[in-house]
Amino acid sequence: MLELVRATGIDSAEVSEFLRIADLTLSGLDSPNVHLWILRDATTDRIVATTGFESSEDGLHALIRSVAVAPELRGGGIGLELAQFAMDRAVEAGAKQAWLFSRRSGPFWQKAGFSSADTKDLAVALASTHQVQLFAETGQLEREVAWSRQL
């Protein structure tokens, strides 16, 4: 079981840098609607994994985001644990459907129970989220690949 803790404002610069290196979206990380957890290395105290979600306005949909593992820890199942942790927290918050964007990691997300979804459906369900708004504003939405699963 991973010892994940809720990210706070004190962690924000380090979380942003970790996610930037992982090439994940940074939009809205400081929003109260974005729920993030971190795993720190017990020896170095540096962040080695993150996970989180952002809810739709009605709370029924969750955008899974910021699931990242330090390169030296990849391949051991931590990513799937992080994904499940985020989904479990989303369910606790009332979500019934999980969504995410991923152009590179489809096989990973399929292992976590996700199926290919229509990007437009994701954008409608999660229109108020920072990531959807950013992608719509920048034109990136049309290039994205959406995934979804029931919770």
NULUM-442803 format. One line per field, with one value per residue: x, y, z of N, C-alpha, C, CB in turn; residue number from 1. Coordinates in Angstrom, 3 decimals. Glycine has a CB too. Example, Ala and Ser with C-alpha at 12.3 -4.5 7.8 and 13.67 -1.06 7.14 Angstrom:
2
n_px <- 13.190 / 12.850
n_py <- -5.690 / -2.250
n_pz <- 7.800 / 7.080
ca_px <- 12.300 / 13.670
ca_py <- -4.500 / -1.060
ca_pz <- 7.800 / 7.140
c_px <- 13.200 / 12.900
c_py <- -3.300 / 0.030
c_pz <- 7.800 / 7.870
cb_px <- 11.308 / 14.084
cb_py <- -4.473 / -0.598
cb_pz <- 9.046 / 5.725
nr <- 1 / 2
***
This chain:
151
n_px <- 0.844 / 0.609 / 2.013 / 0.459 / 0.009 / -2.023 / -1.493 / -0.290 / -0.275 / 2.361 / 3.706 / 3.401 / 5.199 / 7.145 / 5.532 / 4.539 / 6.932 / 7.674 / 5.518 / 5.802 / 8.222 / 7.354 / 5.784 / 3.066 / -0.147 / -0.281 / -2.215 / -4.430 / -3.575 / -3.416 / -6.000 / -8.896 / -10.612 / -9.132 / -7.825 / -5.066 / -2.551 / 0.509 / 3.523 / 6.300 / 9.809 / 11.194 / 13.800 / 15.057 / 13.117 / 12.019 / 9.497 / 8.127 / 5.988 / 2.713 / -0.833 / -4.262 / -7.463 / -10.082 / -13.237 / -16.436 / -18.900 / -21.356 / -20.463 / -20.615 / -18.869 / -15.418 / -12.273 / -9.483 / -6.225 / -2.751 / -1.354 / 1.564 / 4.814 / 8.062 / 10.852 / 12.660 / 11.083 / 9.186 / 7.237 / 6.687 / 4.082 / 3.148 / 1.955 / -0.605 / -1.672 / -1.735 / -3.573 / -5.880 / -6.175 / -6.809 / -9.239 / -10.758 / -10.894 / -12.331 / -14.788 / -15.546 / -16.055 / -18.353 / -18.419 / -19.411 / -18.449 / -15.351 / -12.913 / -10.301 / -7.490 / -5.210 / -2.635 / -0.429 / -0.420 / -2.324 / -2.430 / -1.692 / -3.819 / -5.924 / -5.381 / -6.156 / -8.831 / -10.063 / -11.688 / -11.551 / -12.827 / -15.143 / -13.804 / -15.295 / -17.498 / -16.253 / -15.430 / -17.903 / -18.996 / -17.131 / -16.810 / -16.266 / -13.774 / -10.301 / -8.383 / -9.886 / -10.890 / -8.478 / -7.461 / -9.502 / -9.339 / -6.772 / -6.865 / -6.003 / -7.704 / -8.891 / -6.845 / -6.480 / -6.735 / -9.307 / -10.360 / -12.417 / -14.280 / -16.642 / -17.328
n_py <- -1.185 / 2.146 / 5.079 / 7.599 / 11.117 / 14.013 / 16.612 / 19.857 / 23.492 / 24.034 / 22.077 / 22.733 / 23.927 / 21.929 / 19.759 / 20.764 / 20.936 / 18.221 / 17.131 / 18.607 / 17.629 / 15.042 / 15.539 / 16.271 / 17.892 / 21.094 / 22.885 / 24.468 / 23.257 / 24.434 / 24.839 / 24.570 / 22.625 / 20.661 / 17.697 / 16.433 / 13.970 / 12.914 / 10.937 / 10.511 / 9.888 / 7.933 / 8.251 / 10.440 / 12.385 / 13.491 / 14.049 / 11.204 / 10.132 / 10.906 / 11.540 / 12.139 / 13.898 / 15.756 / 17.114 / 17.139 / 19.779 / 18.821 / 16.736 / 14.079 / 13.114 / 12.416 / 13.708 / 12.030 / 12.724 / 13.765 / 11.416 / 10.030 / 8.566 / 8.360 / 7.788 / 5.742 / 4.084 / 2.932 / 0.325 / -1.473 / -1.661 / 0.494 / 2.657 / 1.684 / 1.319 / 3.984 / 5.060 / 3.608 / 4.513 / 7.246 / 6.915 / 5.642 / 7.703 / 9.549 / 8.216 / 8.243 / 10.937 / 11.100 / 10.565 / 8.857 / 8.151 / 7.879 / 9.742 / 10.515 / 12.077 / 10.780 / 10.421 / 8.841 / 6.638 / 4.570 / 1.602 / 1.205 / 2.494 / 0.932 / -1.412 / -0.529 / -0.589 / 1.200 / 2.369 / 3.356 / 6.588 / 9.144 / 12.237 / 14.568 / 13.891 / 13.642 / 16.313 / 17.607 / 16.419 / 17.222 / 19.969 / 22.191 / 21.801 / 22.543 / 21.438 / 20.646 / 23.145 / 24.521 / 22.921 / 23.273 / 26.046 / 26.278 / 24.744 / 22.189 / 20.184 / 18.843 / 17.194 / 15.394 / 12.221 / 10.448 / 8.651 / 6.409 / 5.106 / 3.262 / 3.880
n_pz <- 0.000 / -0.902 / 0.558 / 0.301 / 0.436 / 0.856 / -1.407 / -0.686 / -0.572 / 0.026 / -1.303 / -3.951 / -5.932 / -6.238 / -7.032 / -9.454 / -10.942 / -11.007 / -12.489 / -14.833 / -15.842 / -16.318 / -18.449 / -18.213 / -17.908 / -16.403 / -15.767 / -13.562 / -11.210 / -8.701 / -7.992 / -5.885 / -6.772 / -7.883 / -6.924 / -5.440 / -4.747 / -3.283 / -3.382 / -1.464 / -1.502 / 1.004 / 1.895 / 0.524 / 0.512 / -1.739 / -4.252 / -5.750 / -6.998 / -8.223 / -8.103 / -9.014 / -9.305 / -10.943 / -10.427 / -12.140 / -12.477 / -11.469 / -9.979 / -10.754 / -12.607 / -13.067 / -13.816 / -14.290 / -13.429 / -13.567 / -12.946 / -12.288 / -12.275 / -10.964 / -13.122 / -12.243 / -10.718 / -12.281 / -13.864 / -11.873 / -11.031 / -9.588 / -10.890 / -11.627 / -9.086 / -8.260 / -10.102 / -9.374 / -6.752 / -7.176 / -8.532 / -6.534 / -4.607 / -6.109 / -6.369 / -3.673 / -3.507 / -4.939 / -7.671 / -10.665 / -13.090 / -14.693 / -16.457 / -18.828 / -20.462 / -22.777 / -24.913 / -25.195 / -23.458 / -23.728 / -23.587 / -20.884 / -19.522 / -20.383 / -19.000 / -16.530 / -16.742 / -18.479 / -21.468 / -24.900 / -25.646 / -26.748 / -27.437 / -27.480 / -25.895 / -23.403 / -23.101 / -22.863 / -20.531 / -18.644 / -18.809 / -17.181 / -16.111 / -15.561 / -17.316 / -19.606 / -20.372 / -20.947 / -23.056 / -24.947 / -25.428 / -26.532 / -28.785 / -28.621 / -27.915 / -30.090 / -30.883 / -28.908 / -27.125 / -25.730 / -22.795 / -20.891 / -18.072 / -16.119 / -12.685
ca_px <- 0.000 / 1.390 / 1.816 / 0.147 / -0.507 / -2.640 / -0.585 / -0.704 / 0.383 / 3.811 / 4.225 / 2.989 / 6.312 / 7.761 / 4.566 / 4.549 / 8.170 / 7.586 / 4.577 / 6.381 / 9.199 / 6.566 / 5.053 / 1.638 / -0.755 / -0.130 / -3.341 / -5.358 / -3.065 / -3.637 / -7.436 / -9.491 / -11.348 / -8.172 / -7.411 / -3.791 / -1.823 / 1.912 / 4.318 / 7.676 / 10.838 / 11.450 / 15.184 / 15.402 / 11.944 / 11.564 / 8.294 / 8.416 / 4.746 / 1.561 / -2.108 / -5.324 / -8.640 / -10.847 / -14.646 / -17.364 / -19.714 / -22.376 / -19.778 / -20.838 / -17.769 / -14.092 / -11.170 / -8.288 / -5.086 / -1.510 / -0.845 / 2.955 / 5.754 / 9.461 / 11.355 / 13.324 / 10.089 / 8.206 / 7.248 / 6.396 / 2.670 / 2.790 / 1.032 / -1.962 / -2.111 / -2.039 / -4.819 / -6.968 / -6.324 / -7.546 / -10.622 / -11.418 / -11.193 / -13.395 / -16.026 / -15.878 / -16.560 / -19.641 / -18.313 / -19.905 / -17.740 / -13.997 / -12.452 / -8.954 / -6.842 / -3.890 / -2.237 / 0.717 / -0.478 / -3.545 / -2.361 / -1.699 / -5.157 / -6.779 / -5.148 / -6.888 / -10.258 / -10.569 / -11.914 / -11.513 / -14.056 / -15.232 / -13.262 / -16.396 / -18.280 / -15.464 / -15.466 / -19.223 / -19.148 / -16.167 / -16.595 / -15.785 / -12.447 / -9.191 / -7.720 / -10.767 / -10.909 / -7.189 / -7.366 / -10.445 / -8.798 / -5.540 / -7.083 / -5.415 / -8.781 / -9.095 / -5.729 / -6.408 / -7.371 / -10.059 / -10.607 / -13.447 / -14.754 / -17.598 / -16.728
ca_py <- 0.000 / 3.373 / 6.088 / 8.853 / 12.210 / 15.085 / 17.711 / 21.156 / 24.632 / 23.928 / 21.134 / 23.096 / 24.126 / 20.624 / 18.985 / 21.327 / 20.537 / 16.775 / 16.900 / 19.193 / 16.653 / 13.907 / 16.052 / 16.267 / 19.218 / 21.804 / 23.805 / 24.330 / 22.463 / 25.140 / 25.008 / 23.690 / 21.549 / 19.638 / 16.942 / 15.783 / 13.263 / 12.690 / 9.937 / 10.985 / 8.906 / 7.962 / 8.642 / 11.762 / 13.242 / 14.086 / 13.446 / 10.133 / 9.747 / 11.772 / 11.113 / 13.062 / 14.018 / 16.994 / 16.745 / 17.956 / 20.635 / 18.027 / 15.737 / 12.723 / 12.751 / 12.773 / 13.705 / 11.493 / 13.479 / 13.855 / 10.106 / 10.003 / 7.803 / 8.635 / 6.739 / 4.621 / 3.244 / 2.442 / -1.096 / -2.308 / -1.630 / 1.685 / 3.463 / 1.146 / 1.650 / 5.419 / 5.240 / 3.082 / 5.424 / 8.424 / 6.510 / 5.403 / 9.009 / 10.146 / 7.555 / 8.794 / 12.294 / 10.996 / 10.329 / 7.591 / 7.920 / 8.448 / 10.118 / 11.065 / 12.271 / 10.172 / 10.076 / 7.929 / 5.548 / 3.787 / 0.249 / 1.309 / 2.831 / -0.234 / -2.310 / 0.036 / -0.720 / 2.271 / 2.122 / 4.545 / 7.381 / 10.296 / 13.441 / 15.537 / 13.474 / 14.043 / 17.778 / 17.997 / 15.956 / 17.889 / 21.292 / 23.186 / 21.480 / 23.345 / 20.785 / 20.748 / 24.542 / 24.814 / 22.223 / 23.914 / 27.369 / 26.176 / 23.898 / 20.869 / 19.223 / 18.041 / 16.251 / 14.533 / 10.909 / 10.333 / 7.320 / 6.476 / 3.869 / 3.385 / 3.740
ca_pz <- 0.000 / -1.015 / 1.597 / -0.371 / 1.260 / 0.073 / -1.739 / -0.155 / -1.202 / 0.262 / -2.295 / -5.311 / -6.871 / -6.495 / -7.807 / -10.810 / -11.610 / -11.234 / -13.581 / -16.044 / -16.326 / -16.813 / -19.609 / -17.927 / -17.848 / -15.136 / -15.619 / -12.447 / -10.084 / -7.436 / -7.791 / -4.871 / -7.444 / -8.297 / -5.735 / -5.750 / -3.706 / -3.633 / -2.684 / -1.305 / -1.195 / 2.450 / 2.150 / -0.017 / 0.701 / -3.002 / -4.816 / -6.712 / -7.662 / -7.992 / -8.677 / -8.650 / -10.153 / -10.899 / -10.591 / -12.918 / -11.610 / -10.777 / -9.166 / -11.242 / -13.494 / -12.551 / -14.768 / -13.643 / -13.953 / -12.801 / -12.545 / -12.754 / -11.453 / -11.301 / -14.032 / -11.569 / -10.042 / -13.250 / -14.202 / -10.712 / -10.662 / -8.821 / -11.689 / -11.492 / -7.726 / -8.250 / -10.844 / -8.550 / -5.615 / -7.649 / -8.805 / -5.242 / -4.014 / -6.921 / -5.949 / -2.351 / -3.736 / -5.605 / -9.116 / -11.214 / -14.352 / -14.756 / -17.797 / -18.867 / -21.745 / -22.888 / -26.282 / -25.172 / -22.479 / -23.872 / -23.022 / -19.415 / -19.057 / -20.628 / -17.854 / -15.396 / -17.005 / -19.341 / -22.890 / -25.743 / -25.541 / -27.629 / -26.794 / -27.330 / -24.724 / -22.235 / -23.007 / -22.376 / -19.142 / -17.765 / -19.423 / -16.219 / -15.591 / -16.074 / -18.441 / -20.763 / -20.792 / -21.565 / -24.338 / -25.870 / -25.761 / -27.319 / -29.955 / -28.369 / -27.680 / -31.294 / -31.036 / -27.729 / -27.106 / -24.482 / -22.235 / -19.880 / -17.444 / -15.018 / -11.343
c_px <- 0.893 / 1.032 / 1.603 / -0.398 / -1.059 / -1.609 / -1.163 / 0.036 / 1.890 / 4.465 / 4.103 / 4.138 / 6.953 / 6.832 / 4.571 / 5.786 / 8.155 / 6.678 / 5.071 / 7.370 / 8.487 / 5.739 / 3.541 / 1.143 / -0.661 / -1.325 / -4.204 / -4.853 / -3.335 / -5.124 / -7.948 / -10.289 / -10.446 / -7.627 / -6.170 / -3.197 / -0.417 / 2.489 / 5.733 / 8.600 / 11.194 / 12.851 / 15.474 / 14.314 / 11.487 / 10.315 / 8.697 / 7.154 / 3.654 / 0.322 / -3.166 / -6.503 / -9.237 / -12.292 / -15.385 / -18.186 / -20.763 / -21.781 / -19.902 / -19.707 / -16.456 / -13.080 / -9.937 / -7.090 / -3.887 / -1.028 / 0.553 / 3.826 / 7.163 / 10.010 / 11.944 / 12.351 / 9.068 / 8.354 / 6.909 / 4.955 / 2.225 / 1.776 / -0.400 / -2.519 / -2.514 / -3.370 / -6.007 / -7.228 / -7.153 / -9.010 / -11.395 / -11.792 / -12.310 / -14.749 / -16.474 / -16.465 / -17.871 / -19.598 / -18.801 / -19.143 / -16.376 / -13.612 / -10.997 / -8.529 / -5.517 / -3.629 / -1.175 / 0.508 / -1.746 / -3.478 / -2.363 / -3.122 / -6.146 / -6.607 / -5.924 / -8.400 / -10.867 / -10.727 / -11.841 / -12.864 / -14.008 / -14.758 / -14.349 / -17.259 / -17.561 / -15.576 / -16.815 / -19.363 / -18.295 / -15.817 / -15.984 / -14.364 / -11.362 / -8.569 / -8.579 / -10.786 / -9.611 / -7.101 / -8.312 / -9.898 / -7.608 / -5.703 / -6.533 / -6.485 / -8.982 / -8.005 / -5.644 / -7.111 / -8.015 / -10.279 / -11.653 / -13.725 / -15.747 / -16.833 / -17.654
c_py <- 1.254 / 4.351 / 7.456 / 9.866 / 13.291 / 16.180 / 19.008 / 22.262 / 24.595 / 23.044 / 21.635 / 23.275 / 22.790 / 19.723 / 19.468 / 20.892 / 19.040 / 16.477 / 17.501 / 18.219 / 15.433 / 14.273 / 15.933 / 17.703 / 19.816 / 22.703 / 23.465 / 23.567 / 23.111 / 25.354 / 24.089 / 22.537 / 20.432 / 18.993 / 16.140 / 15.119 / 12.994 / 11.539 / 10.464 / 9.812 / 9.041 / 8.452 / 10.083 / 12.804 / 13.917 / 13.353 / 12.413 / 9.638 / 10.745 / 11.124 / 12.118 / 13.014 / 15.405 / 16.619 / 17.679 / 18.796 / 19.842 / 16.914 / 14.311 / 12.202 / 13.211 / 12.679 / 13.243 / 12.210 / 13.392 / 12.520 / 9.969 / 9.277 / 8.151 / 7.482 / 5.525 / 3.678 / 2.644 / 0.938 / -2.016 / -2.269 / -0.408 / 2.536 / 2.989 / 1.413 / 3.118 / 5.690 / 4.775 / 3.988 / 6.641 / 8.070 / 6.259 / 6.719 / 9.711 / 9.542 / 8.098 / 10.196 / 12.290 / 10.715 / 8.938 / 7.187 / 8.605 / 8.664 / 10.536 / 11.274 / 11.516 / 9.785 / 8.986 / 6.655 / 4.707 / 2.390 / 0.238 / 1.536 / 1.699 / -1.253 / -1.843 / 0.059 / 0.344 / 1.777 / 3.443 / 5.256 / 8.536 / 11.542 / 14.481 / 15.185 / 13.854 / 15.550 / 18.281 / 17.643 / 16.761 / 19.288 / 22.307 / 22.920 / 22.297 / 22.741 / 20.872 / 22.187 / 24.936 / 24.189 / 22.838 / 25.259 / 27.288 / 25.351 / 22.491 / 19.787 / 18.293 / 16.990 / 15.242 / 13.192 / 10.753 / 8.875 / 7.468 / 5.095 / 4.208 / 3.224 / 2.934
c_pz <- 0.000 / 0.089 / 0.958 / 0.619 / 0.340 / -0.171 / -1.191 / -0.913 / -1.058 / -0.799 / -3.731 / -6.297 / -7.232 / -7.322 / -9.258 / -11.577 / -11.935 / -12.430 / -14.897 / -16.667 / -16.916 / -18.044 / -19.428 / -17.741 / -16.454 / -14.822 / -14.415 / -11.251 / -8.729 / -7.136 / -6.689 / -5.481 / -7.933 / -7.027 / -6.098 / -4.517 / -4.207 / -2.814 / -2.642 / -1.002 / 0.285 / 2.783 / 1.732 / 0.191 / -0.601 / -3.489 / -5.862 / -7.416 / -7.293 / -8.590 / -8.272 / -9.587 / -9.984 / -11.220 / -11.531 / -11.943 / -10.836 / -9.915 / -9.663 / -12.130 / -12.872 / -13.688 / -14.007 / -14.264 / -13.022 / -12.260 / -13.155 / -11.746 / -11.913 / -12.136 / -13.327 / -10.864 / -10.999 / -13.485 / -13.053 / -10.250 / -9.890 / -9.584 / -11.577 / -10.098 / -7.626 / -8.951 / -10.005 / -7.354 / -6.028 / -7.917 / -7.516 / -4.567 / -4.782 / -6.563 / -4.595 / -2.469 / -4.525 / -7.098 / -9.493 / -12.471 / -14.278 / -16.213 / -17.701 / -20.310 / -21.712 / -24.330 / -26.292 / -24.374 / -22.546 / -23.280 / -21.485 / -18.917 / -19.331 / -19.504 / -16.623 / -15.653 / -17.896 / -20.778 / -23.634 / -25.681 / -26.530 / -26.865 / -26.566 / -26.121 / -23.433 / -22.030 / -22.493 / -20.894 / -18.175 / -18.259 / -18.466 / -15.721 / -16.286 / -17.324 / -19.704 / -21.273 / -21.490 / -22.950 / -25.372 / -26.342 / -26.703 / -28.598 / -29.791 / -28.240 / -28.885 / -31.490 / -29.900 / -27.951 / -25.731 / -24.106 / -21.129 / -19.286 / -16.359 / -13.708 / -10.448
cb_px <- -0.963 / 1.172 / 3.023 / -0.856 / 0.603 / -3.894 / -0.359 / -0.423 / -0.139 / 4.095 / 3.506 / 2.201 / 7.372 / 8.118 / 3.141 / 4.480 / 9.388 / 7.060 / 3.215 / 7.075 / 10.148 / 5.646 / 5.482 / 1.334 / -2.208 / 1.136 / -4.188 / -6.558 / -1.578 / -2.924 / -8.192 / -10.392 / -12.125 / -7.009 / -8.561 / -2.802 / -2.539 / 2.739 / 4.243 / 7.765 / 12.101 / 11.245 / 16.124 / 15.699 / 12.250 / 12.689 / 7.366 / 9.101 / 4.327 / 1.792 / -2.497 / -4.797 / -9.683 / -10.278 / -15.337 / -18.291 / -20.396 / -23.327 / -20.287 / -22.130 / -17.961 / -13.677 / -10.952 / -8.181 / -5.471 / -1.689 / -1.808 / 3.487 / 5.488 / 10.319 / 12.397 / 14.316 / 9.372 / 8.353 / 8.569 / 7.260 / 2.357 / 4.044 / 1.451 / -1.975 / -0.998 / -0.906 / -4.772 / -6.643 / -4.934 / -6.892 / -10.646 / -10.505 / -9.933 / -13.106 / -15.833 / -14.631 / -15.514 / -20.377 / -16.869 / -21.396 / -18.568 / -12.960 / -13.324 / -7.962 / -6.628 / -3.767 / -1.718 / 1.889 / -0.348 / -3.888 / -1.113 / -0.769 / -5.635 / -6.448 / -3.640 / -6.386 / -10.969 / -9.627 / -13.284 / -11.154 / -14.251 / -16.691 / -12.136 / -17.269 / -18.540 / -13.977 / -15.169 / -20.333 / -18.783 / -14.900 / -17.904 / -16.717 / -12.162 / -8.132 / -7.416 / -12.197 / -11.151 / -6.042 / -7.681 / -11.823 / -8.392 / -4.451 / -6.464 / -4.563 / -10.085 / -9.154 / -4.427 / -7.020 / -6.334 / -11.403 / -9.276 / -14.719 / -13.581 / -18.750 / -16.444
cb_py <- -0.005 / 4.020 / 6.123 / 8.624 / 12.788 / 15.659 / 17.812 / 21.249 / 25.908 / 23.361 / 19.822 / 24.353 / 25.079 / 19.935 / 19.102 / 22.854 / 20.878 / 16.056 / 17.481 / 20.540 / 16.221 / 13.390 / 15.307 / 15.416 / 19.151 / 22.631 / 23.795 / 23.690 / 22.242 / 26.483 / 24.739 / 24.495 / 22.105 / 20.249 / 16.001 / 16.796 / 11.941 / 13.973 / 8.529 / 12.046 / 9.099 / 6.582 / 7.706 / 11.649 / 14.304 / 14.031 / 14.529 / 8.967 / 8.298 / 13.182 / 9.673 / 14.442 / 12.926 / 18.080 / 16.733 / 17.067 / 21.713 / 17.427 / 15.800 / 12.671 / 13.372 / 11.842 / 15.125 / 9.916 / 14.939 / 14.804 / 8.929 / 11.435 / 6.254 / 8.842 / 7.319 / 5.149 / 4.049 / 3.194 / -1.465 / -1.908 / -2.813 / 2.514 / 3.451 / -0.362 / 1.337 / 6.220 / 4.470 / 1.661 / 5.869 / 8.995 / 5.255 / 4.577 / 9.890 / 9.950 / 6.019 / 8.825 / 13.123 / 12.226 / 10.514 / 7.697 / 8.453 / 7.519 / 11.268 / 10.141 / 13.792 / 8.943 / 11.315 / 8.636 / 6.110 / 3.682 / -0.453 / 2.461 / 4.116 / -0.879 / -2.388 / 1.454 / -0.722 / 3.491 / 1.425 / 4.175 / 7.912 / 10.481 / 14.042 / 15.577 / 11.952 / 13.626 / 18.401 / 17.310 / 14.481 / 17.054 / 21.833 / 23.237 / 19.990 / 23.505 / 19.317 / 20.278 / 25.448 / 24.311 / 20.730 / 24.105 / 28.099 / 25.572 / 24.533 / 20.906 / 19.964 / 18.942 / 17.009 / 15.243 / 9.746 / 11.051 / 6.665 / 7.067 / 3.048 / 2.321 / 5.132
cb_pz <- 1.234 / -2.378 / 2.566 / -1.503 / 2.199 / 0.797 / -3.281 / 1.382 / -0.622 / 1.675 / -2.167 / -5.263 / -6.268 / -5.165 / -7.193 / -10.758 / -10.730 / -9.966 / -13.227 / -15.729 / -15.182 / -15.712 / -20.869 / -16.669 / -18.283 / -15.159 / -16.872 / -12.913 / -10.245 / -7.463 / -9.093 / -3.957 / -8.607 / -9.184 / -5.215 / -6.323 / -3.310 / -3.409 / -3.379 / -0.184 / -2.106 / 3.042 / 1.425 / -1.484 / 1.744 / -4.084 / -5.436 / -6.007 / -7.270 / -8.599 / -8.212 / -8.601 / -9.817 / -11.911 / -9.250 / -13.825 / -12.435 / -11.787 / -7.793 / -12.000 / -14.906 / -11.359 / -15.426 / -13.815 / -14.169 / -11.668 / -13.012 / -12.989 / -11.556 / -10.015 / -14.933 / -10.566 / -8.989 / -14.575 / -14.729 / -9.596 / -9.873 / -8.500 / -13.131 / -11.785 / -6.709 / -8.931 / -12.181 / -8.074 / -5.080 / -8.931 / -9.677 / -4.313 / -3.989 / -8.421 / -5.878 / -1.453 / -4.477 / -5.391 / -9.580 / -11.525 / -15.575 / -14.048 / -18.403 / -18.138 / -22.058 / -21.965 / -27.013 / -24.627 / -21.109 / -25.300 / -23.530 / -18.936 / -19.721 / -22.000 / -17.525 / -15.102 / -15.742 / -19.299 / -23.132 / -27.208 / -24.098 / -28.160 / -27.643 / -28.611 / -24.759 / -22.402 / -24.373 / -23.205 / -19.035 / -17.650 / -19.945 / -15.044 / -15.754 / -15.007 / -18.103 / -20.406 / -19.592 / -20.683 / -24.156 / -25.195 / -24.498 / -26.471 / -31.158 / -27.102 / -27.366 / -32.505 / -31.128 / -26.531 / -27.404 / -24.601 / -21.683 / -20.467 / -16.864 / -15.135 / -10.709
nr <- 1 / 2 / 3 / 4 / 5 / 6 / 7 / 8 / 9 / 10 / 11 / 12 / 13 / 14 / 15 / 16 / 17 / 18 / 19 / 20 / 21 / 22 / 23 / 24 / 25 / 26 / 27 / 28 / 29 / 30 / 31 / 32 / 33 / 34 / 35 / 36 / 37 / 38 / 39 / 40 / 41 / 42 / 43 / 44 / 45 / 46 / 47 / 48 / 49 / 50 / 51 / 52 / 53 / 54 / 55 / 56 / 57 / 58 / 59 / 60 / 61 / 62 / 63 / 64 / 65 / 66 / 67 / 68 / 69 / 70 / 71 / 72 / 73 / 74 / 75 / 76 / 77 / 78 / 79 / 80 / 81 / 82 / 83 / 84 / 85 / 86 / 87 / 88 / 89 / 90 / 91 / 92 / 93 / 94 / 95 / 96 / 97 / 98 / 99 / 100 / 101 / 102 / 103 / 104 / 105 / 106 / 107 / 108 / 109 / 110 / 111 / 112 / 113 / 114 / 115 / 116 / 117 / 118 / 119 / 120 / 121 / 122 / 123 / 124 / 125 / 126 / 127 / 128 / 129 / 130 / 131 / 132 / 133 / 134 / 135 / 136 / 137 / 138 / 139 / 140 / 141 / 142 / 143 / 144 / 145 / 146 / 147 / 148 / 149 / 150 / 151
***
